[in-house]
Amino acid sequence: MAEHRGPLITTEQAARRLGVKPATLYAYVSRGLLVSIRGADGRTSLFDPDEVDRLITRPRRGRTPRSAAFTVHTRLTDVRDGRLFYRGVDACTLAGIQPIEAVARWLWTGALDDAPFVAPVHTVELARRLAAALPRARTVDRIRTVIAAVAATDPLRADLRPDAVAATAGGLLAAVVDGLPERHEQREDSARLASRLWSKLAPDAPPPGSVAALDAALVLLADHDLGPSTLAARIAASARAHPYAVVAAGLATLDGPRHSGASTAIHRALTDAEREGSGTVLSRLLSEGRRLPGFGHLRYPQGDPRGRAMLDRLATTPPDRSRWDLVAEFLAASARGTPVPPNIDFALAALSFTSGMDADAGEAVFALARTTGWIAHALEEYAEEPDRFRPQSVYFGPDPVAPVDAATPAGPVVPDHP
């Protein structure tokens, strides 16, 4: 091994990076695949991170173990000790000090660049015509339609160079947001995506702190490990689909109550609670045997830090104080017995509800935010060997039956019945 000039990593860090147990890591050392370096205390082992990364991408002889086919190594997002990190920086910290533009580029390039997202005038005009042609559609359906149209009119959509992909993504986000119909006229001309989005989702001009809360929601939802939509986006990128198609793949998987629809259900529950009372609504949900949406998260047993950060922000400067009081009442009523902390879905619904947005606004915010993460994962995937997601199916249907007449293909075997 050549002399290493940078910082070394511990056994635990190297094992996590490779997705293996420490015992497996030492097996690699014994086989000469890695070199361990004795620490200053004479007992611990340290490793060269560059050598570890080379082992990740090293071609293997023979068949790849099936489990390894589903291991994705990423530098983007890490969930650790109850916290979420983007490229090693706490996402909740970023949500308080950086706009979505800067965080998107941090995920895409590793640089905090907060330059505005802009789209060509003709692209925005196309997006507006299409969005206006779907007056009764969900906002997410408008977004999906606009993306397909913008892709069809971009002759350079197949340019997969990193700078080109980042430029395409920024222009796409701008076209989608600027193409949505306005619900109120903006009082001030803001280049920030969150401010432009507010006028598309909320019926009134933003109270102090509200645009910042929407911006924070976009940041906190930008990425979260390998959810179903992100995995779909990576598979599309592995097949060398262009960035628009990658986003379309993510959106297709996002569509449904299991992944992004929870905030819509919570928003409607809060609307019912405003009319009937929190206790009545909670009682009805529980009597139906339904799990309360918006509470708990498998990755955060002690509570979703994103939900906590958003709710703390809303409690300080809520868009509507009376509606925030109802949210607080709903939370208090749901905390009977062993309380389960609210997650980011509940916080997103609290934002849309207190802002007077439609029930599906949270789903649109989720989709736009996660678009930045899908593009980041696509950029990683474009740097990998193509078509690497090849799981092996196990057939367990009926055995093939030889045809009676060799000239006639065999059809399905129909059993005799008495």
C-alpha positions as CSV (number, residue, x, y, z in Angstrom):
1,M,0.0,0.0,0.0
2,A,1.2,3.5,-0.9
3,E,1.9,5.9,2.0
4,H,-1.4,7.4,3.1
5,R,-1.5,11.2,3.6
6,G,-5.1,11.7,4.8
7,P,-6.9,10.8,8.0
8,L,-7.5,7.1,8.7
9,I,-10.8,5.5,9.7
10,T,-11.6,3.1,12.5
11,T,-12.6,-0.5,12.2
12,E,-16.2,0.3,12.9
13,Q,-16.2,3.1,10.2
14,A,-14.5,0.8,7.6
15,A,-17.0,-2.0,8.3
16,R,-19.9,0.4,8.0
17,R,-18.6,1.7,4.8
18,L,-18.3,-1.8,3.3
19,G,-21.6,-2.9,4.8
20,V,-20.0,-5.9,6.6
21,K,-19.3,-7.0,10.2
22,P,-15.9,-6.3,11.8
23,A,-15.1,-10.0,11.6
24,T,-15.6,-9.9,7.9
25,L,-13.3,-6.9,7.7
26,Y,-10.5,-8.7,9.4
27,A,-11.1,-11.7,7.0
28,Y,-10.3,-9.2,4.2
29,V,-7.1,-8.3,6.0
30,S,-6.1,-11.9,6.4
31,R,-6.7,-12.5,2.6
32,G,-4.6,-9.5,1.7
33,L,-7.5,-7.4,0.4
34,L,-7.0,-4.7,3.0
35,V,-4.1,-3.5,5.1
36,S,-4.7,-2.6,8.7
37,I,-2.6,0.1,10.4
38,R,-1.8,-0.1,14.1
39,G,-3.2,2.9,16.0
40,A,-1.1,5.0,18.4
41,D,-2.3,3.0,21.4
42,G,-0.8,-0.1,19.9
43,R,-4.1,-2.0,20.1
44,T,-6.6,-0.5,17.7
45,S,-6.6,-1.0,13.9
46,L,-7.0,1.8,11.4
47,F,-7.7,1.7,7.7
48,D,-7.0,3.8,4.6
49,P,-10.5,5.1,3.5
50,D,-9.3,5.2,-0.2
51,E,-8.3,1.6,0.0
52,V,-11.6,0.7,1.5
53,D,-13.4,2.5,-1.3
54,R,-11.4,0.7,-3.9
55,L,-12.5,-2.6,-2.3
56,I,-16.1,-1.5,-2.7
57,T,-15.8,-1.1,-6.4
58,R,-13.4,-4.0,-7.0
59,P,-14.8,-6.5,-9.5
60,R,-15.4,-9.9,-7.9
61,R,-14.7,-13.2,-9.5
62,G,-17.5,-15.7,-9.8
63,R,-21.1,-14.9,-8.8
64,T,-21.9,-12.0,-6.5
65,P,-23.7,-13.1,-3.4
66,R,-27.4,-12.3,-3.6
67,S,-27.3,-10.1,-0.5
68,A,-24.4,-8.0,-2.0
69,A,-26.5,-7.3,-5.1
70,F,-28.8,-5.2,-2.9
71,T,-26.1,-3.3,-1.0
72,V,-25.8,0.3,-2.1
73,H,-22.8,2.3,-0.9
74,T,-23.5,6.0,-0.7
75,R,-21.9,9.2,0.5
76,L,-25.2,11.1,0.7
77,T,-27.3,10.3,3.7
78,D,-26.6,8.6,7.0
79,V,-29.1,7.9,9.8
80,R,-27.1,7.4,13.0
81,D,-27.8,7.7,16.7
82,G,-31.3,9.2,16.1
83,R,-30.1,11.9,13.7
84,L,-30.1,12.4,9.9
85,F,-26.9,13.6,8.1
86,Y,-26.4,14.9,4.6
87,R,-22.8,14.3,3.6
88,G,-21.8,14.3,7.2
89,V,-23.8,17.5,8.2
90,D,-26.8,17.3,10.4
91,A,-29.9,17.8,8.2
92,C,-31.8,19.7,11.0
93,T,-28.9,22.1,11.3
94,L,-28.9,22.7,7.6
95,A,-32.7,23.3,7.6
96,G,-32.2,26.2,9.9
97,I,-29.4,28.0,8.0
98,Q,-29.5,27.0,4.3
99,P,-32.2,27.2,1.6
100,I,-33.2,24.2,-0.4
101,E,-31.1,25.4,-3.4
102,A,-27.9,25.2,-1.3
103,V,-28.8,21.9,0.3
104,A,-29.7,20.4,-3.1
105,R,-26.3,21.3,-4.5
106,W,-24.6,20.1,-1.3
107,L,-26.2,16.7,-2.1
108,W,-25.4,16.9,-5.8
109,T,-21.9,18.3,-5.7
110,G,-20.6,18.6,-2.2
111,A,-20.6,22.4,-2.4
112,L,-23.1,24.8,-0.7
113,D,-24.2,27.0,-3.6
114,D,-27.4,28.9,-3.0
115,A,-27.8,30.4,-6.5
116,P,-31.5,30.4,-7.6
117,F,-33.0,27.7,-9.7
118,V,-34.1,29.1,-13.0
119,A,-35.8,27.7,-16.1
120,P,-36.0,29.0,-19.7
121,V,-39.0,31.3,-20.3
122,H,-40.5,28.9,-23.0
123,T,-40.2,26.0,-20.6
124,V,-42.1,27.8,-17.9
125,E,-44.8,28.9,-20.3
126,L,-45.2,25.3,-21.4
127,A,-45.5,24.2,-17.8
128,R,-48.1,26.8,-17.0
129,R,-50.3,25.8,-20.0
130,L,-50.2,22.2,-19.0
131,A,-50.8,22.8,-15.3
132,A,-53.7,25.1,-16.1
133,A,-55.2,22.4,-18.3
134,L,-55.6,20.2,-15.3
135,P,-57.7,22.4,-12.9
136,R,-59.1,19.5,-10.8
137,A,-56.0,17.4,-10.7
138,R,-53.9,16.8,-7.6
139,T,-50.8,19.0,-7.5
140,V,-48.6,15.9,-7.7
141,D,-50.4,14.9,-10.9
142,R,-49.7,18.3,-12.4
143,I,-46.0,18.0,-11.4
144,R,-45.8,14.6,-13.1
145,T,-47.4,16.0,-16.3
146,V,-45.1,19.0,-16.4
147,I,-42.0,16.8,-16.0
148,A,-43.0,14.5,-18.9
149,A,-43.6,17.5,-21.1
150,V,-40.4,19.3,-20.2
151,A,-38.4,16.1,-20.8
152,A,-39.9,15.7,-24.3
153,T,-38.8,19.3,-25.2
154,D,-35.2,19.0,-23.9
155,P,-32.9,17.8,-26.7
156,L,-30.0,17.5,-24.3
157,R,-31.8,15.4,-21.7
158,A,-29.5,12.4,-22.3
159,D,-26.4,14.4,-21.2
160,L,-25.4,12.6,-18.0
161,R,-22.3,14.6,-17.2
162,P,-22.5,15.7,-13.5
163,D,-22.6,19.4,-14.3
164,A,-25.2,18.9,-16.9
165,V,-27.4,16.7,-14.6
166,A,-27.2,19.3,-11.9
167,A,-28.2,22.1,-14.3
168,T,-31.1,20.0,-15.7
169,A,-32.3,19.3,-12.1
170,G,-32.3,23.0,-11.1
171,G,-34.1,24.0,-14.2
172,L,-36.7,21.2,-13.8
173,L,-37.5,22.3,-10.2
174,A,-37.8,25.9,-11.3
175,A,-40.1,25.0,-14.3
176,V,-42.4,22.8,-12.1
177,V,-42.8,25.4,-9.3
178,D,-43.1,28.4,-11.6
179,G,-45.5,26.5,-13.8
180,L,-48.1,25.7,-11.1
181,P,-51.0,28.1,-11.0
182,E,-50.8,30.9,-8.4
183,R,-53.2,31.0,-5.5
184,H,-52.3,34.6,-4.6
185,E,-50.1,37.2,-6.1
186,Q,-46.6,37.5,-4.7
187,R,-46.1,40.7,-2.8
188,E,-42.4,40.7,-3.4
189,D,-40.2,39.3,-6.1
190,S,-38.2,36.5,-4.5
191,A,-35.8,34.3,-6.3
192,R,-36.0,31.6,-3.6
193,L,-37.8,28.4,-4.6
194,A,-39.7,28.2,-1.3
195,S,-41.1,31.7,-1.7
196,R,-42.3,30.9,-5.2
197,L,-43.8,27.6,-4.1
198,W,-45.7,29.3,-1.2
199,S,-47.7,31.4,-3.7
200,K,-48.7,28.2,-5.5
201,L,-49.9,26.3,-2.4
202,A,-51.1,28.8,0.1
203,P,-54.2,31.1,-0.4
204,D,-52.7,34.1,1.4
205,A,-49.4,36.0,1.6
206,P,-47.0,34.4,4.0
207,P,-46.9,35.5,7.6
208,P,-43.5,36.1,9.1
209,G,-41.4,32.9,9.3
210,S,-43.8,30.9,7.1
211,V,-41.7,30.7,4.0
212,A,-38.7,29.8,6.1
213,A,-40.7,26.9,7.6
214,L,-41.6,25.7,4.1
215,D,-38.0,26.0,3.1
216,A,-37.0,23.9,6.1
217,A,-39.5,21.3,5.2
218,L,-38.0,21.0,1.7
219,V,-34.5,20.6,3.2
220,L,-35.6,18.0,5.8
221,L,-37.4,15.9,3.2
222,A,-34.6,16.1,0.5
223,D,-33.3,12.6,1.1
224,H,-33.7,9.7,3.6
225,D,-31.6,6.7,2.8
226,L,-33.1,4.1,0.3
227,G,-36.9,4.4,0.5
228,P,-38.9,2.8,-2.2
229,S,-38.9,5.9,-4.4
230,T,-35.2,6.4,-4.1
231,L,-34.4,2.8,-4.9
232,A,-36.6,3.1,-8.0
233,A,-34.7,6.3,-9.0
234,R,-31.4,4.5,-8.6
235,I,-32.5,1.5,-10.7
236,A,-33.6,3.9,-13.4
237,A,-30.3,5.7,-13.3
238,S,-28.4,2.4,-13.3
239,A,-30.2,1.6,-16.6
240,R,-28.9,5.1,-17.8
241,A,-32.3,6.7,-17.9
242,H,-32.0,10.5,-18.2
243,P,-32.7,12.7,-15.1
244,Y,-36.3,13.4,-16.0
245,A,-37.0,9.7,-16.3
246,V,-35.2,9.1,-13.0
247,V,-37.5,11.7,-11.3
248,A,-40.6,10.1,-13.0
249,A,-39.6,6.7,-11.6
250,G,-39.4,8.2,-8.2
251,L,-42.7,9.9,-8.5
252,A,-44.4,6.7,-9.7
253,T,-43.3,4.9,-6.6
254,L,-44.1,7.8,-4.4
255,D,-47.7,7.8,-5.5
256,G,-49.7,6.1,-2.8
257,P,-50.6,6.2,0.9
258,R,-47.7,4.1,2.1
259,H,-44.9,6.4,1.1
260,S,-45.9,10.1,0.8
261,G,-49.7,10.1,1.4
262,A,-49.5,10.1,5.2
263,S,-49.5,13.9,5.5
264,T,-52.7,14.1,3.4
265,A,-54.5,11.8,5.8
266,I,-53.2,13.8,8.8
267,H,-54.2,17.1,7.3
268,R,-57.8,15.8,6.8
269,A,-57.8,14.5,10.4
270,L,-56.9,17.9,11.6
271,T,-59.6,19.5,9.4
272,D,-62.1,17.1,10.9
273,A,-60.8,17.9,14.4
274,E,-61.3,21.6,13.8
275,R,-65.0,20.9,13.2
276,E,-65.7,18.0,15.6
277,G,-62.9,18.2,18.2
278,S,-59.6,16.3,18.5
279,G,-61.0,13.7,20.9
280,T,-63.9,12.7,18.6
281,V,-61.6,12.3,15.6
282,L,-59.0,10.3,17.5
283,S,-61.7,8.1,19.0
284,R,-63.1,7.4,15.5
285,L,-59.7,6.6,14.1
286,L,-58.9,4.2,16.9
287,S,-62.3,2.6,16.9
288,E,-61.8,1.7,13.3
289,G,-58.7,-0.2,14.3
290,R,-56.5,2.2,12.3
291,R,-52.9,3.1,13.2
292,L,-52.6,6.8,13.8
293,P,-50.8,8.3,10.8
294,G,-47.9,10.6,11.4
295,F,-46.6,9.0,14.6
296,G,-43.5,6.9,15.1
297,H,-40.7,5.9,12.7
298,L,-38.8,2.7,12.5
299,R,-35.5,4.4,12.0
300,Y,-36.0,6.7,15.0
301,P,-37.2,4.8,18.0
302,Q,-36.7,7.9,20.2
303,G,-38.5,10.2,17.8
304,D,-38.0,11.6,14.3
305,P,-35.7,14.6,14.6
306,R,-37.1,16.1,11.4
307,G,-40.6,16.2,12.9
308,R,-39.4,17.6,16.1
309,A,-37.4,20.4,14.3
310,M,-40.4,21.3,12.2
311,L,-42.9,21.4,15.0
312,D,-40.6,23.5,17.2
313,R,-40.3,26.0,14.3
314,L,-44.0,26.1,13.8
315,A,-44.7,26.5,17.5
316,T,-42.5,29.6,17.5
317,T,-44.0,31.3,14.4
318,P,-47.1,29.5,13.3
319,P,-48.8,30.7,10.1
320,D,-52.1,30.7,12.0
321,R,-52.1,30.8,15.8
322,S,-55.6,29.4,16.3
323,R,-55.0,26.5,14.0
324,W,-51.6,25.8,15.7
325,D,-53.5,25.6,19.0
326,L,-55.6,22.9,17.5
327,V,-52.5,21.0,16.3
328,A,-51.1,21.2,19.9
329,E,-54.4,20.0,21.3
330,F,-54.5,17.1,18.8
331,L,-50.9,16.1,19.9
332,A,-51.8,16.3,23.5
333,A,-54.9,14.1,23.0
334,S,-52.9,11.5,21.1
335,A,-50.2,11.3,23.9
336,R,-52.5,9.4,26.3
337,G,-50.8,6.3,27.7
338,T,-47.4,5.6,26.1
339,P,-46.9,8.6,23.8
340,V,-45.4,7.9,20.3
341,P,-43.6,11.0,19.0
342,P,-44.9,12.7,15.9
343,N,-42.8,12.3,12.7
344,I,-42.0,14.4,9.7
345,D,-45.3,13.5,8.1
346,F,-47.3,14.9,11.0
347,A,-45.1,18.1,10.9
348,L,-45.7,18.5,7.2
349,A,-49.4,18.2,7.7
350,A,-49.2,20.7,10.5
351,L,-47.5,23.1,8.1
352,S,-50.1,22.7,5.3
353,F,-53.0,22.8,7.8
354,T,-51.9,26.0,9.6
355,S,-51.0,27.6,6.3
356,G,-54.5,27.1,4.8
357,M,-53.1,24.9,2.0
358,D,-55.1,22.1,0.4
359,A,-54.8,18.6,2.0
360,D,-52.5,17.3,-0.8
361,A,-50.0,20.2,-0.5
362,G,-47.8,18.1,1.8
363,E,-47.5,15.4,-0.8
364,A,-46.4,18.0,-3.4
365,V,-43.8,19.4,-1.0
366,F,-42.5,15.9,-0.4
367,A,-42.3,15.2,-4.1
368,L,-40.4,18.4,-4.9
369,A,-38.1,18.0,-1.9
370,R,-37.3,14.4,-2.7
371,T,-36.6,15.2,-6.3
372,T,-33.3,16.8,-5.1
373,G,-32.4,13.5,-3.4
374,W,-33.3,11.4,-6.4
375,I,-31.0,13.5,-8.6
376,A,-28.2,13.1,-6.0
377,H,-28.6,9.3,-6.0
378,A,-28.8,9.3,-9.8
379,L,-25.4,11.2,-9.9
380,E,-23.9,8.5,-7.8
381,E,-25.4,5.7,-9.9
382,Y,-24.2,7.3,-13.2
383,A,-20.7,6.9,-11.8
384,E,-21.2,3.1,-11.2
385,E,-21.2,0.3,-13.7
386,P,-24.6,0.3,-15.5
387,D,-27.3,-2.3,-15.0
388,R,-25.9,-3.5,-11.7
389,F,-29.4,-4.1,-10.1
390,R,-30.0,-7.6,-11.3
391,P,-31.8,-9.7,-8.6
392,Q,-32.4,-13.3,-9.4
393,S,-35.9,-14.6,-9.5
394,V,-36.9,-18.0,-8.2
395,Y,-39.6,-19.6,-10.3
396,F,-42.1,-21.8,-8.5
397,G,-44.9,-22.2,-11.1
398,P,-45.8,-25.4,-12.8
399,D,-43.1,-27.5,-14.5
400,P,-42.8,-27.2,-18.3
401,V,-44.9,-29.8,-20.2
402,A,-43.7,-31.2,-23.5
403,P,-46.2,-30.4,-26.3
404,V,-48.2,-33.3,-27.8
405,D,-47.6,-31.9,-31.3
406,A,-44.1,-30.6,-31.7
407,A,-45.4,-28.1,-34.3
408,T,-47.9,-26.7,-31.8
409,P,-46.7,-24.7,-28.8
410,A,-47.8,-26.1,-25.5
411,G,-50.5,-24.2,-23.7
412,P,-51.3,-24.2,-20.0
413,V,-52.2,-27.5,-18.5
414,V,-55.9,-27.5,-17.4
415,P,-56.6,-30.2,-14.7
416,D,-59.6,-32.5,-15.1
417,H,-62.4,-32.0,-12.7
418,P,-65.0,-34.7,-11.8
